[in-house]
C-alpha cells in the first residue's frame, strides 16, 4: 500500500477514512505502538478490582494484583483456545483468579496460569504450565502518570513521560485542581457513545474551531432561548455556563490559539477556553487557598487549556475534569467513552458541575454531540462512495509558526488537522520492529 500517496501537506485521500487495509495498518503501527490510555488507578482501588477495555482492537483487563499491589494490564484472552476471559466492564476477581467461562482454566492477577480441570490429560503432551503463552499475557509496557495508567503494545519505544512531552501539563493541571492533590473516577462505567464513523473524525473535530458556529448553531440558539425563559422564571440556571459558550464567535476561537506538539498531541487555549469563565465557587476557592496558598491557587486556576488531545487514544479537559477515550471498532465504527473525575477535598458542587458538563456535552444524550456525529457520517458516506476524492485541510496553510517543539497557529487554522497527519505519516511509514 502506498501510504505516502494518501497524505499531502494540506489534504488527504478519502481512503484514510474508508480503507480496511489502512485501518488494519493503523492498528498495527499507531495503536500497536503509541502509549494508550487504559484507565485511572482509582478504578482498581482494592486488591482484585479490575476493569476491561481495549487497546486498539486488543481486549485487555487492568487488575490490581492482591499479592504485589501492582496494577497489571493483561490481554483479555484465555491461553487455551483464546476465548475472552472477562466480559464484565468492571468487577473484582472471585478468590483471586480469573476463570475462563469455556473450559474453566484459571489465571492469577499477573496473568500466569493457575489451574485447569483434569490436568492429567496434559501430561507428556508437550504442555508447560509455566509457558506464558498458556496464560493471559501481560501487555509489554505499563506506566502511570499522576494516577493515569497508560500501556503500550510495543516492547520498545520512548517512555511514557517522553511520549507525552508538554501535553503532560494538561494532566498535571487536572490533578492540581484538587485541593487534596488527587482525582478520582466517578461511577463504575463511563458513558459510551457509538459513532458510525472512522475514529479520526472525532480526534480531528476536537480542534476544528470552524464548526461550532455552524454545526451547533441550532442547539446554541434553542438553548439560549430556553435558558433565558428559565432564568426569568427561576433565577440563574446552572446549565447556562456549560452549554451557552458553544455560541462562541470566529474571533473568539482565533484568539484562543492552537498549539500542535510532536506525536500528534495538541491543545487549544492555555489561559482561555470556552469554559474558563466559570463563576468560581467561593467554598472551592477557599479549599484551594488553604491547600496551595493564594498565589499558587491563582496560577492553577488561570491555566485553562481548551480540549487537549493525547494522540491517538484520549482527549482531556483539565478545567472540568473529564476524559474521553477513543475506542476504534472498525474502519467506520468508533466508541467514544467519557469519564468524569472528582477533585479530592473539593466541595460537592464541583462534582455536580463536572457531571452536568458530561451530561450536556459528552454523553450520548449530549446536546451538541449528535450535531458532530451527523457531520462525521456525512463525510464517511461521501468518502466511501467516492463522491469526494480528497479531503481538504488548507485553512491558514503555511502560516504556522515553529517554536521549538511546538507549532502554533491561530485558533481556526487547519493546522489542527495537519498536525495529526504529520504524526500519522510518521507512525504509518515507520517499518521498524517493535516487538
Ligand atoms: Fe462540535
Boltz pocket constraint, residues with backbone or C-beta under 6 A from the ligand:
constraints:
  - pocket:
      binder: B
      contacts: [[A, 205], [A, 211], [A, 212], [A, 215], [A, 216], [A, 368], [A, 372]]
      max_distance: 6.0
